[in-house]
Amino acid sequence: MKNEWSLFAAVHQRLAAGQTLVTFSLNEALVLRPDDLRGTVQDEQGEAYELGEDYPQALQSCIRDQRISWGIQFVDRVLQFGPGITALPNRADFEIGPEGESTIDLD
């Protein structure tokens, strides 16, 4: 099974190819907090990725440092990346600003 580094490489590849929203379903993930996920996720094509102890470091270096918008929809158990993220009910949106700061908007 692929890991969080592979997941973020796939996100970069898909965004570079012009996809505006990359979505993963949280499978058996225990969500401790948005920056510290554990478990597995699955992409739109059915590829599974295991999120482990490297997730916070991978998120920082691959997403935050690159200023890629991301969000978690807790009710529907969805993790999303890219400029196509829109505010939805019951979702915590994390937008990465131009200076790399994170803001959270809980609907």
C-alpha positions as CSV (number, residue, x, y, z in Angstrom):
1,M,0.0,0.0,0.0
2,K,1.2,3.5,-0.8
3,N,1.9,6.0,2.0
4,E,1.3,9.7,2.7
5,W,4.3,10.8,0.7
6,S,2.9,8.9,-2.4
7,L,-0.5,10.5,-1.7
8,F,0.9,14.1,-1.8
9,A,3.0,13.2,-4.9
10,A,-0.2,12.2,-6.6
11,V,-1.9,15.4,-5.5
12,H,1.0,17.5,-7.0
13,Q,0.9,15.4,-10.2
14,R,-2.9,15.8,-10.7
15,L,-2.9,19.5,-9.9
16,A,0.0,20.1,-12.3
17,A,-2.0,18.2,-15.0
18,G,-4.9,20.7,-14.5
19,Q,-7.2,19.0,-12.1
20,T,-8.6,21.6,-9.7
21,L,-9.9,19.3,-7.0
22,V,-8.3,16.1,-5.8
23,T,-10.5,14.1,-3.4
24,F,-9.8,11.1,-1.1
25,S,-12.3,9.2,0.9
26,L,-11.3,8.5,4.5
27,N,-11.7,4.7,5.0
28,E,-10.8,3.4,8.3
29,A,-9.1,6.5,9.5
30,L,-9.3,7.6,13.1
31,V,-9.3,11.4,12.8
32,L,-7.4,12.7,15.8
33,R,-7.2,16.2,14.5
34,P,-6.8,17.5,10.9
35,D,-3.0,17.7,11.1
36,D,-2.6,14.2,12.5
37,L,-4.7,11.6,10.5
38,R,-4.1,7.9,10.9
39,G,-5.6,5.1,8.8
40,T,-6.3,4.7,5.1
41,V,-7.7,6.9,2.3
42,Q,-8.7,6.0,-1.2
43,D,-8.6,8.2,-4.3
44,E,-11.2,8.6,-7.1
45,Q,-9.5,5.8,-9.0
46,G,-9.6,3.3,-6.1
47,E,-5.9,3.6,-5.1
48,A,-5.4,3.2,-1.4
49,Y,-2.9,5.2,0.7
50,E,-1.9,4.5,4.3
51,L,-1.6,7.6,6.5
52,G,0.8,7.1,9.4
53,E,3.2,9.0,11.7
54,D,4.8,10.9,8.8
55,Y,1.5,12.5,7.8
56,P,2.1,15.8,9.7
57,Q,5.6,16.2,8.2
58,A,4.4,15.2,4.7
59,L,1.4,17.6,4.9
60,Q,3.7,20.5,5.9
61,S,6.4,20.0,3.3
62,C,4.1,18.9,0.4
63,I,1.0,21.0,0.9
64,R,1.5,23.9,3.3
65,D,4.9,24.9,2.1
66,Q,3.6,24.7,-1.5
67,R,0.5,26.8,-0.4
68,I,-2.0,24.3,-1.7
69,S,-5.5,24.7,-0.4
70,W,-6.9,21.7,1.5
71,G,-9.8,20.7,3.5
72,I,-11.5,17.9,5.4
73,Q,-15.2,17.2,5.3
74,F,-15.7,15.3,8.5
75,V,-19.4,14.2,8.0
76,D,-18.8,12.7,4.6
77,R,-15.2,11.6,5.5
78,V,-13.5,13.4,2.6
79,L,-10.0,14.9,2.3
80,Q,-9.6,17.4,-0.6
81,F,-6.8,19.4,-2.1
82,G,-6.7,22.1,-4.7
83,P,-8.2,25.5,-5.8
84,G,-11.5,23.9,-6.5
85,I,-12.4,23.6,-2.8
86,T,-15.6,25.4,-1.9
87,A,-17.3,25.9,1.4
88,L,-19.8,23.2,2.2
89,P,-22.0,22.6,5.2
90,N,-20.4,20.4,7.9
91,R,-16.9,20.8,6.6
92,A,-13.8,22.3,8.1
93,D,-12.0,24.2,5.3
94,F,-8.4,25.0,5.6
95,E,-7.2,27.6,3.1
96,I,-3.5,28.3,2.8
97,G,-2.9,32.0,2.3
98,P,-0.2,33.7,0.2
99,E,2.2,33.7,3.1
100,G,1.6,30.1,4.0
101,E,-0.6,30.8,7.0
102,S,-3.5,28.4,7.7
103,T,-7.0,29.6,8.5
104,I,-9.8,27.4,9.5
105,D,-13.5,28.1,8.9
106,L,-15.9,25.8,10.6
107,D,-19.3,25.9,9.0
